[in-house]
Amino acid sequence: MLARLLMRLFVAASAIAVVGGLAFVYVKPPEGMHATREGVPLLSPPVANPATGEAIPLERLVQHFKGGGR
């Protein structure tokens, strides 16, 4: 009987923690989830240029394929 009660309390506490954590991330997203107006995450690593293989910012690659590249 006590084990069943403790298990229910544990499950309830876990569910509250998960829902609370998801709500917190939705209301105040971490810095890594912010994005530019093109949809590029702010904290994204450089990517390889398909033509030359050099590392370029992901935002420049997205601008190029959207038609606004330099």
VOLOFI-741037 format. One record per residue: residue number from 1; residue in one letter; x, z, y of N, C-alpha, C, O in turn. Coordinates in nm, 3 decimals. Layout:
BEGIN
+-----+------+---------+---------+---------+---------+---------+---------+---------+---------+---------+---------+---------+---------+
: pos : code :     n_x :     n_z :     n_y :    ca_x :    ca_z :    ca_y :     c_x :     c_z :     c_y :     o_x :     o_z :     o_y :
+-----+------+---------+---------+---------+---------+---------+---------+---------+---------+---------+---------+---------+---------+
: NUM :    a :       X :       Z :       Y :       X :       Z :       Y :       X :       Z :       Y :       X :       Z :       Y :
...
+-----+------+---------+---------+---------+---------+---------+---------+---------+---------+---------+---------+---------+---------+
//
This chain:
BEGIN
+-----+------+---------+---------+---------+---------+---------+---------+---------+---------+---------+---------+---------+---------+
: pos : code :     n_x :     n_z :     n_y :    ca_x :    ca_z :    ca_y :     c_x :     c_z :     c_y :     o_x :     o_z :     o_y :
+-----+------+---------+---------+---------+---------+---------+---------+---------+---------+---------+---------+---------+---------+
:   1 :    m :   0.081 :   0.000 :  -0.119 :   0.000 :   0.000 :   0.000 :   0.086 :   0.000 :   0.126 :   0.062 :  -0.078 :   0.219 :
:   2 :    l :   0.187 :   0.087 :   0.130 :   0.276 :   0.093 :   0.246 :   0.357 :  -0.036 :   0.261 :   0.379 :  -0.084 :   0.372 :
:   3 :    a :   0.400 :  -0.091 :   0.148 :   0.478 :  -0.215 :   0.152 :   0.394 :  -0.329 :   0.210 :   0.444 :  -0.410 :   0.288 :
:   4 :    r :   0.267 :  -0.335 :   0.172 :   0.180 :  -0.441 :   0.222 :   0.159 :  -0.426 :   0.374 :   0.160 :  -0.526 :   0.446 :
:   5 :    l :   0.141 :  -0.304 :   0.422 :   0.125 :  -0.279 :   0.565 :   0.252 :  -0.317 :   0.642 :   0.245 :  -0.382 :   0.746 :
:   6 :    l :   0.368 :  -0.277 :   0.589 :   0.494 :  -0.312 :   0.654 :   0.516 :  -0.463 :   0.657 :   0.568 :  -0.516 :   0.755 :
:   7 :    m :   0.478 :  -0.532 :   0.551 :   0.493 :  -0.677 :   0.547 :   0.402 :  -0.743 :   0.651 :   0.444 :  -0.838 :   0.718 :
:   8 :    r :   0.281 :  -0.694 :   0.665 :   0.189 :  -0.750 :   0.766 :   0.242 :  -0.725 :   0.907 :   0.233 :  -0.812 :   0.994 :
:   9 :    l :   0.296 :  -0.606 :   0.930 :   0.356 :  -0.577 :   1.060 :   0.475 :  -0.668 :   1.088 :   0.493 :  -0.716 :   1.200 :
:  10 :    f :   0.555 :  -0.691 :   0.987 :   0.671 :  -0.779 :   1.001 :   0.627 :  -0.922 :   1.033 :   0.685 :  -0.987 :   1.120 :
:  11 :    v :   0.526 :  -0.971 :   0.963 :   0.476 :  -1.106 :   0.986 :   0.416 :  -1.117 :   1.127 :   0.437 :  -1.216 :   1.196 :
:  12 :    a :   0.341 :  -1.015 :   1.168 :   0.281 :  -1.018 :   1.301 :   0.390 :  -1.016 :   1.409 :   0.381 :  -1.091 :   1.507 :
:  13 :    a :   0.492 :  -0.932 :   1.392 :   0.601 :  -0.926 :   1.490 :   0.677 :  -1.058 :   1.494 :   0.716 :  -1.104 :   1.602 :
:  14 :    s :   0.698 :  -1.120 :   1.379 :   0.767 :  -1.249 :   1.374 :   0.686 :  -1.358 :   1.446 :   0.742 :  -1.438 :   1.521 :
:  15 :    a :   0.557 :  -1.360 :   1.422 :   0.471 :  -1.460 :   1.486 :   0.469 :  -1.440 :   1.638 :   0.474 :  -1.538 :   1.713 :
:  16 :    i :   0.463 :  -1.316 :   1.682 :   0.465 :  -1.289 :   1.827 :   0.598 :  -1.332 :   1.887 :   0.601 :  -1.388 :   1.997 :
:  17 :    a :   0.708 :  -1.307 :   1.817 :   0.840 :  -1.347 :   1.868 :   0.852 :  -1.499 :   1.878 :   0.907 :  -1.550 :   1.975 :
:  18 :    v :   0.802 :  -1.570 :   1.779 :   0.811 :  -1.717 :   1.780 :   0.725 :  -1.774 :   1.892 :   0.772 :  -1.859 :   1.968 :
:  19 :    v :   0.602 :  -1.729 :   1.903 :   0.513 :  -1.780 :   2.008 :   0.567 :  -1.744 :   2.145 :   0.565 :  -1.826 :   2.237 :
:  20 :    g :   0.616 :  -1.622 :   2.161 :   0.674 :  -1.581 :   2.289 :   0.797 :  -1.662 :   2.324 :   0.814 :  -1.701 :   2.440 :
:  21 :    g :   0.883 :  -1.689 :   2.226 :   1.002 :  -1.770 :   2.251 :   0.969 :  -1.912 :   2.290 :   1.029 :  -1.968 :   2.382 :
:  22 :    l :   0.873 :  -1.972 :   2.221 :   0.832 :  -2.108 :   2.255 :   0.767 :  -2.114 :   2.394 :   0.790 :  -2.209 :   2.469 :
:  23 :    a :   0.687 :  -2.013 :   2.427 :   0.626 :  -2.010 :   2.560 :   0.732 :  -1.994 :   2.668 :   0.724 :  -2.058 :   2.772 :
:  24 :    f :   0.832 :  -1.911 :   2.643 :   0.939 :  -1.892 :   2.741 :   1.016 :  -2.021 :   2.764 :   1.047 :  -2.056 :   2.878 :
:  25 :    v :   1.049 :  -2.093 :   2.657 :   1.123 :  -2.219 :   2.670 :   1.038 :  -2.324 :   2.741 :   1.091 :  -2.407 :   2.814 :
:  26 :    y :   0.908 :  -2.320 :   2.720 :   0.820 :  -2.416 :   2.788 :   0.810 :  -2.385 :   2.937 :   0.813 :  -2.476 :   3.020 :
:  27 :    v :   0.799 :  -2.257 :   2.972 :   0.782 :  -2.217 :   3.112 :   0.914 :  -2.228 :   3.189 :   0.915 :  -2.278 :   3.301 :
:  28 :    k :   1.023 :  -2.184 :   3.130 :   1.153 :  -2.186 :   3.197 :   1.255 :  -2.251 :   3.103 :   1.330 :  -2.181 :   3.035 :
:  29 :    p :   1.258 :  -2.385 :   3.100 :   1.347 :  -2.454 :   3.006 :   1.494 :  -2.427 :   3.037 :   1.532 :  -2.411 :   3.153 :
:  30 :    p :   1.578 :  -2.423 :   2.933 :   1.722 :  -2.405 :   2.954 :   1.781 :  -2.524 :   3.030 :   1.722 :  -2.631 :   3.036 :
:  31 :    e :   1.898 :  -2.503 :   3.087 :   1.964 :  -2.605 :   3.169 :   1.985 :  -2.735 :   3.090 :   1.974 :  -2.844 :   3.147 :
:  32 :    g :   2.012 :  -2.726 :   2.962 :   2.038 :  -2.846 :   2.882 :   1.916 :  -2.932 :   2.857 :   1.929 :  -3.046 :   2.813 :
:  33 :    m :   1.797 :  -2.880 :   2.885 :   1.675 :  -2.958 :   2.863 :   1.630 :  -3.033 :   2.988 :   1.538 :  -3.114 :   2.980 :
:  34 :    h :   1.691 :  -3.009 :   3.102 :   1.655 :  -3.081 :   3.224 :   1.703 :  -3.226 :   3.213 :   1.804 :  -3.254 :   3.148 :
:  35 :    a :   1.630 :  -3.316 :   3.277 :   1.664 :  -3.458 :   3.267 :   1.657 :  -3.523 :   3.405 :   1.592 :  -3.473 :   3.496 :
:  36 :    t :   1.726 :  -3.637 :   3.417 :   1.721 :  -3.714 :   3.540 :   1.591 :  -3.794 :   3.545 :   1.510 :  -3.787 :   3.452 :
:  37 :    r :   1.570 :  -3.869 :   3.652 :   1.446 :  -3.946 :   3.661 :   1.439 :  -4.060 :   3.559 :   1.331 :  -4.110 :   3.530 :
:  38 :    e :   1.555 :  -4.101 :   3.505 :   1.556 :  -4.203 :   3.399 :   1.534 :  -4.143 :   3.262 :   1.523 :  -4.216 :   3.163 :
:  39 :    g :   1.527 :  -4.010 :   3.253 :   1.506 :  -3.944 :   3.125 :   1.634 :  -3.906 :   3.053 :   1.630 :  -3.866 :   2.936 :
:  40 :    v :   1.748 :  -3.917 :   3.121 :   1.877 :  -3.883 :   3.061 :   1.901 :  -3.733 :   3.075 :   1.892 :  -3.681 :   3.187 :
:  41 :    p :   1.930 :  -3.661 :   2.966 :   1.959 :  -3.518 :   2.977 :   2.080 :  -3.494 :   3.068 :   2.177 :  -3.569 :   3.064 :
:  42 :    l :   2.074 :  -3.389 :   3.149 :   2.182 :  -3.361 :   3.243 :   2.313 :  -3.325 :   3.172 :   2.420 :  -3.364 :   3.218 :
:  43 :    l :   2.304 :  -3.253 :   3.063 :   2.425 :  -3.210 :   2.992 :   2.455 :  -3.301 :   2.873 :   2.481 :  -3.251 :   2.763 :
:  44 :    s :   2.453 :  -3.430 :   2.894 :   2.483 :  -3.523 :   2.784 :   2.630 :  -3.564 :   2.790 :   2.685 :  -3.581 :   2.899 :
:  45 :    p :   2.694 :  -3.579 :   2.675 :   2.834 :  -3.619 :   2.673 :   2.850 :  -3.768 :   2.705 :   2.752 :  -3.843 :   2.697 :
:  46 :    p :   2.970 :  -3.810 :   2.740 :   2.993 :  -3.954 :   2.761 :   2.971 :  -4.032 :   2.631 :   2.987 :  -3.978 :   2.522 :
:  47 :    v :   2.935 :  -4.158 :   2.645 :   2.913 :  -4.244 :   2.528 :   3.012 :  -4.360 :   2.533 :   3.072 :  -4.388 :   2.637 :
:  48 :    a :   3.028 :  -4.425 :   2.421 :   3.121 :  -4.538 :   2.413 :   3.053 :  -4.664 :   2.466 :   2.941 :  -4.696 :   2.427 :
:  49 :    n :   3.123 :  -4.735 :   2.555 :   3.075 :  -4.863 :   2.605 :   3.075 :  -4.961 :   2.488 :   3.178 :  -4.978 :   2.424 :
:  50 :    p :   2.961 :  -5.026 :   2.459 :   2.956 :  -5.117 :   2.344 :   3.054 :  -5.234 :   2.354 :   3.101 :  -5.285 :   2.252 :
:  51 :    a :   3.085 :  -5.277 :   2.475 :   3.173 :  -5.393 :   2.492 :   3.320 :  -5.356 :   2.485 :   3.398 :  -5.425 :   2.419 :
:  52 :    t :   3.359 :  -5.248 :   2.552 :   3.502 :  -5.215 :   2.563 :   3.544 :  -5.095 :   2.480 :   3.662 :  -5.080 :   2.448 :
:  53 :    g :   3.450 :  -5.008 :   2.445 :   3.483 :  -4.889 :   2.368 :   3.527 :  -4.771 :   2.454 :   3.556 :  -4.663 :   2.400 :
:  54 :    e :   3.533 :  -4.788 :   2.587 :   3.573 :  -4.677 :   2.674 :   3.456 :  -4.580 :   2.691 :   3.340 :  -4.618 :   2.674 :
:  55 :    a :   3.486 :  -4.456 :   2.725 :   3.383 :  -4.355 :   2.746 :   3.325 :  -4.370 :   2.886 :   3.397 :  -4.372 :   2.985 :
:  56 :    i :   3.192 :  -4.381 :   2.892 :   3.122 :  -4.393 :   3.020 :   3.008 :  -4.290 :   3.021 :   2.961 :  -4.249 :   2.915 :
:  57 :    p :   2.963 :  -4.250 :   3.141 :   2.848 :  -4.158 :   3.146 :   2.723 :  -4.224 :   3.088 :   2.700 :  -4.343 :   3.107 :
:  58 :    l :   2.645 :  -4.146 :   3.017 :   2.523 :  -4.197 :   2.955 :   2.427 :  -4.253 :   3.059 :   2.356 :  -4.350 :   3.033 :
:  59 :    e :   2.423 :  -4.192 :   3.177 :   2.332 :  -4.238 :   3.282 :   2.365 :  -4.381 :   3.326 :   2.274 :  -4.459 :   3.353 :
:  60 :    r :   2.494 :  -4.415 :   3.334 :   2.531 :  -4.552 :   3.373 :   2.487 :  -4.653 :   3.266 :   2.445 :  -4.764 :   3.300 :
:  61 :    l :   2.497 :  -4.615 :   3.138 :   2.454 :  -4.704 :   3.031 :   2.303 :  -4.724 :   3.037 :   2.255 :  -4.836 :   3.018 :
:  62 :    v :   2.229 :  -4.619 :   3.062 :   2.083 :  -4.631 :   3.072 :   2.045 :  -4.718 :   3.191 :   1.956 :  -4.802 :   3.181 :
:  63 :    q :   2.112 :  -4.698 :   3.305 :   2.083 :  -4.780 :   3.424 :   2.112 :  -4.928 :   3.396 :   2.038 :  -5.016 :   3.440 :
:  64 :    h :   2.220 :  -4.954 :   3.323 :   2.255 :  -5.093 :   3.291 :   2.145 :  -5.159 :   3.209 :   2.105 :  -5.272 :   3.239 :
:  65 :    f :   2.095 :  -5.090 :   3.106 :   1.996 :  -5.151 :   3.020 :   1.856 :  -5.151 :   3.083 :   1.769 :  -5.225 :   3.037 :
:  66 :    k :   1.834 :  -5.071 :   3.185 :   1.708 :  -5.075 :   3.258 :   1.711 :  -5.183 :   3.367 :   1.607 :  -5.212 :   3.427 :
:  67 :    g :   1.827 :  -5.242 :   3.393 :   1.837 :  -5.349 :   3.491 :   1.891 :  -5.304 :   3.625 :   1.896 :  -5.384 :   3.718 :
:  68 :    g :   1.931 :  -5.180 :   3.638 :   1.982 :  -5.133 :   3.765 :   2.128 :  -5.100 :   3.759 :   2.177 :  -5.023 :   3.842 :
:  69 :    g :   2.200 :  -5.157 :   3.664 :   2.342 :  -5.125 :   3.647 :   2.428 :  -5.181 :   3.757 :   2.389 :  -5.273 :   3.830 :
:  70 :    r :   2.546 :  -5.124 :   3.768 :   2.640 :  -5.168 :   3.872 :   2.721 :  -5.283 :   3.825 :   2.805 :  -5.334 :   3.900 :
+-----+------+---------+---------+---------+---------+---------+---------+---------+---------+---------+---------+---------+---------+
//
